[in-house]
Amino acid sequence: MKGEQFPDMSAVVDAVAASAGVQVGREQEERLAYFFREIATWSRRMHLVGRGRIEETVRVQAVDSARLLRFTIDSLGREPGRGTRVADIGSGAGFPALIWKILMPGMELTCFERREKPLMFLERVIGRLGMKGVSAEGMDAERFTPEHLFDIATSKAAGRLRKLLPIAISLIGPGGSYFTVKGEGWREELSASGDTGMRFEASNTLPEERGWMLYFKRIP
C-alpha cells in the first residue's frame, strides 16, 4: 500500500468522519488513508481529480462526498442498511462512491465509469482493499439494464439534470431516491428538465459555496 503521504492524513480522515456524522473504526480509517494515497500516486500519471494541490482537492472531494452521505441519511431518516443497492453515475476517481462504501460497508454498490483510466483506478482500489459488494462497470449508466433495480442512485459533477434525472429513474425502483451535487444553476436546470417522473424533495448547501446537495424521489 505504498503511495504519496499527505501532510496531515489524519486530519483529512477526521474531517470525512465528522462530515458524515457516522462512527468510523480503525479499519475504515486505514481504508480511507489508502484510498487518498492511491489518488495522489495515480494523479502523477493521469488526471483523476481537479487541478491544484492534490491533498486539498481530495480533502474537498472527500468531505463533500461524506456530507452528501449525511444528507442522504437525514433525508431518508435512516442509514443505508446492509443490502441497500446503490448506483453511482459517473464515479470518476470514486467520489462519492468509494467514500460511501468505506463508511457504510454493508451497502451493495455499483460504480459506472466509461473512461478507461478512471475505471482501471477504481478496479485497482476495490481489489487492493478487498472490498465485497462493490463493482465497477465500464459503461455509461444509461446503457445499463439492471437485473434488480437500485434503491438509491447518486452522482457528483456528472452532468445536467435534464440528462441525469432520466438516467436515475432508469436505475431505481418506484419510491427509490436520487441524491446529487449541483452548482448554483440547478434551479434553472430543474425547470428545463421537464416531466421526468422524479419529484424534487429537498436541498441543502455545501460549505464555502461549493454547491448544492439535491434529493429526488421516483414517483411510484
Backbone torsions as a table, in degrees:
resi	resn	phi	psi	omega
1	MET	NA	51.0	-179.5
2	LYS	-82.8	154.9	178.5
3	GLY	169.7	177.9	-178.7
4	GLU	-72.7	132.6	179.4
5	GLN	-92.2	125.4	177.7
6	PHE	-71.9	156.2	-179.2
7	PRO	-55.9	-38.3	-178.7
8	ASP	-141.6	74.5	-177.4
9	MET	-61.3	-39.7	-177.7
10	SER	-62.1	-34.6	179.3
11	ALA	-66.6	-38.0	178.1
12	VAL	-66.2	-46.0	179.3
13	VAL	-61.4	-44.4	179.1
14	ASP	-62.0	-39.7	-179.9
15	ALA	-65.2	-38.0	177.9
16	VAL	-64.5	-46.6	-179.4
17	ALA	-61.9	-43.9	-179.0
18	ALA	-66.0	-37.3	-178.5
19	SER	-69.6	-34.9	179.9
20	ALA	-78.4	-24.3	-179.8
21	GLY	70.0	29.7	179.7
22	VAL	-125.5	160.5	176.9
23	GLN	-74.1	134.2	-179.9
24	VAL	-121.7	119.8	-179.3
25	GLY	-85.8	176.8	-177.3
26	ARG	-61.0	-43.6	-179.5
27	GLU	-62.8	-40.2	178.2
28	GLN	-65.2	-40.1	177.0
29	GLU	-59.7	-42.8	-179.3
30	GLU	-66.8	-37.3	178.9
31	ARG	-67.3	-42.3	176.4
32	LEU	-60.4	-46.1	-178.7
33	ALA	-61.2	-42.7	178.6
34	TYR	-63.3	-45.5	179.0
35	PHE	-56.0	-46.4	-179.8
36	PHE	-64.2	-40.8	179.5
37	ARG	-64.4	-39.3	178.9
38	GLU	-64.4	-39.5	177.1
39	ILE	-60.8	-44.3	179.8
40	ALA	-61.1	-43.0	-178.7
41	THR	-66.5	-48.6	-177.0
42	TRP	-71.0	-26.0	-179.2
43	SER	-69.5	-14.7	173.1
44	ARG	-71.6	-24.1	-174.0
45	ARG	-103.7	-25.5	-175.6
46	MET	-151.7	163.6	-179.9
47	HIS	-85.5	98.6	-179.4
48	LEU	-97.8	-42.9	-177.3
49	VAL	-127.9	178.7	-176.2
50	GLY	-59.0	163.4	-177.6
51	ARG	-76.1	166.9	-178.8
52	GLY	105.4	-162.1	-179.7
53	ARG	-66.6	121.0	-174.2
54	ILE	-59.7	-45.2	-175.8
55	GLU	-62.3	-37.9	179.6
56	GLU	-71.8	-40.6	178.2
57	THR	-61.2	-45.6	-179.9
58	VAL	-65.4	-40.0	178.1
59	ARG	-57.7	-47.0	-179.0
60	VAL	-64.6	-46.0	-179.3
61	GLN	-62.5	-42.5	-177.8
62	ALA	-69.2	-44.5	179.4
63	VAL	-64.0	-41.9	178.9
64	ASP	-66.3	-34.7	175.4
65	SER	-65.0	-40.6	178.1
66	ALA	-66.8	-39.3	177.4
67	ARG	-64.4	-37.2	177.1
68	LEU	-64.4	-37.1	175.6
69	LEU	-63.4	-43.7	179.0
70	ARG	-63.3	-41.0	176.5
71	PHE	-60.7	-39.5	177.4
72	THR	-63.4	-46.9	179.6
73	ILE	-61.6	-45.6	-180.0
74	ASP	-64.8	-39.5	-178.4
75	SER	-68.3	-39.9	-179.1
76	LEU	-81.7	-20.4	-176.4
77	GLY	77.7	17.0	-179.4
78	ARG	-165.7	161.8	173.1
79	GLU	-80.2	145.5	173.3
80	PRO	-62.7	104.7	-172.2
81	GLY	-74.3	179.8	179.8
82	ARG	-58.8	131.2	179.5
83	GLY	89.1	-6.2	175.6
84	THR	-63.1	126.9	-175.1
85	ARG	-93.6	121.3	-174.9
86	VAL	-123.5	133.9	175.8
87	ALA	-113.6	129.4	176.8
88	ASP	-106.6	116.9	-175.2
89	ILE	-87.5	111.4	-179.6
90	GLY	72.2	67.6	-169.7
91	SER	-70.9	-28.1	-178.5
92	GLY	59.0	-125.5	-179.4
93	ALA	-82.3	3.4	176.7
94	GLY	110.2	19.2	176.6
95	PHE	-109.8	125.2	2.7
96	PRO	-89.6	-1.7	-164.2
97	ALA	-52.6	-55.7	-172.9
98	LEU	-73.5	-28.9	172.3
99	ILE	-61.6	-46.5	179.2
100	TRP	-60.3	-45.4	-176.1
101	LYS	-65.7	-40.0	179.0
102	ILE	-66.1	-41.4	-178.6
103	LEU	-76.9	-32.6	-179.2
104	MET	-125.1	72.8	-171.2
105	PRO	-63.8	-15.7	-178.8
106	GLY	-77.1	-15.7	-178.5
107	MET	-71.8	152.4	175.0
108	GLU	-99.2	113.4	-168.3
109	LEU	-115.8	135.9	172.5
110	THR	-122.5	123.1	178.1
111	CYS	-98.6	130.1	176.4
112	PHE	-108.0	119.2	-179.8
113	GLU	-151.7	110.8	-175.2
114	ARG	-82.7	-20.9	-177.3
115	ARG	-75.4	135.4	-170.0
116	GLU	-63.2	-48.4	-173.9
117	LYS	-68.6	-48.1	174.5
118	PRO	-60.2	-35.2	177.6
119	LEU	-62.7	-43.3	177.0
120	MET	-59.9	-41.3	179.1
121	PHE	-63.1	-46.5	179.4
122	LEU	-59.5	-46.9	-178.9
123	GLU	-61.6	-38.0	179.2
124	ARG	-64.6	-48.9	-177.4
125	VAL	-64.2	-44.0	179.1
126	ILE	-59.3	-44.4	-179.2
127	GLY	-69.1	-44.5	-177.4
128	ARG	-66.9	-31.1	178.3
129	LEU	-87.4	-4.7	179.5
130	GLY	61.3	35.9	-177.6
131	MET	-69.6	133.5	175.5
132	LYS	-104.4	148.8	177.3
133	GLY	73.4	28.6	176.9
134	VAL	-144.7	138.9	178.9
135	SER	-140.1	156.9	177.0
136	ALA	-117.5	121.5	-179.1
137	GLU	-102.8	124.9	-178.2
138	GLY	-85.6	62.2	-179.4
139	MET	-157.6	165.0	170.4
140	ASP	-68.7	140.5	-178.7
141	ALA	-60.8	-29.7	-178.0
142	GLU	-69.0	-16.3	179.0
143	ARG	-92.7	-4.7	-174.9
144	PHE	-87.3	133.2	175.5
145	THR	-112.0	100.1	-175.2
146	PRO	-71.2	138.7	173.9
147	GLU	-68.0	-38.1	174.7
148	HIS	-129.0	130.3	-177.8
149	LEU	-66.1	152.0	-179.4
150	PHE	-81.9	157.7	175.4
151	ASP	-84.7	-35.1	-176.1
152	ILE	-137.8	139.1	168.3
153	ALA	-118.6	149.0	178.9
154	THR	-144.6	162.5	176.3
155	SER	-162.4	160.8	179.2
156	LYS	-145.9	115.8	179.5
157	ALA	54.9	48.0	-175.1
158	ALA	-110.3	2.5	179.5
159	GLY	138.3	-175.3	-178.4
160	ARG	-83.4	153.4	-176.8
161	LEU	-61.0	-31.8	-179.7
162	ARG	-59.4	-32.0	177.6
163	LYS	-89.4	-39.8	-172.0
164	LEU	-72.0	-39.7	-175.5
165	LEU	-62.4	-44.9	175.7
166	PRO	-62.1	-34.6	177.2
167	ILE	-65.5	-45.2	179.8
168	ALA	-59.6	-43.8	-177.3
169	ILE	-67.8	-24.8	177.8
170	SER	-75.7	-17.1	-176.2
171	LEU	-99.1	-31.7	-173.5
172	ILE	-103.0	153.6	179.1
173	GLY	-80.8	172.3	176.7
174	PRO	-54.1	131.7	-177.3
175	GLY	82.2	-0.7	178.6
176	GLY	-70.8	166.0	-172.8
177	SER	-121.1	149.0	176.6
178	TYR	-129.5	127.7	-179.2
179	PHE	-123.2	132.3	-177.5
180	THR	-146.3	166.9	174.9
181	VAL	-116.7	130.4	-178.8
182	LYS	-134.4	166.5	177.4
183	GLY	-85.4	-170.0	-174.7
184	GLU	-63.0	-24.4	-176.9
185	GLY	-86.2	17.9	-174.2
186	TRP	-64.7	-32.1	-179.4
187	ARG	-64.2	-42.8	177.7
188	GLU	-64.8	-39.9	176.9
189	GLU	-61.3	-41.8	-179.4
190	LEU	-65.1	-42.2	179.4
191	SER	-62.6	-35.1	-177.5
192	ALA	-83.5	-7.4	-174.6
193	SER	-81.1	-18.1	178.4
194	GLY	72.8	-161.3	-178.6
195	ASP	-84.3	109.4	-176.5
196	THR	-109.4	-5.0	-174.3
197	GLY	83.1	8.6	177.7
198	MET	-115.5	136.3	179.5
199	ARG	-104.4	127.5	176.6
200	PHE	-71.5	130.3	-174.9
201	GLU	-111.1	-46.2	-173.1
202	ALA	-162.6	163.0	175.7
203	SER	-144.1	159.1	174.5
204	ASN	-155.8	154.8	-175.7
205	THR	-93.0	153.0	168.8
206	LEU	-89.8	156.9	-178.5
207	PRO	-66.7	159.6	174.8
208	GLU	57.0	32.0	176.5
209	GLU	55.7	39.0	-178.4
210	ARG	-85.2	-3.9	177.9
211	GLY	139.3	-168.9	-176.4
212	TRP	-125.2	141.5	171.2
213	MET	-97.3	130.1	-175.5
214	LEU	-121.7	145.7	-179.8
215	TYR	-124.5	124.0	175.8
216	PHE	-122.6	152.2	178.2
217	LYS	-127.7	135.8	178.0
218	ARG	-71.6	130.3	179.1
219	ILE	-72.7	127.1	-178.1
220	PRO	-58.2	NA	NA
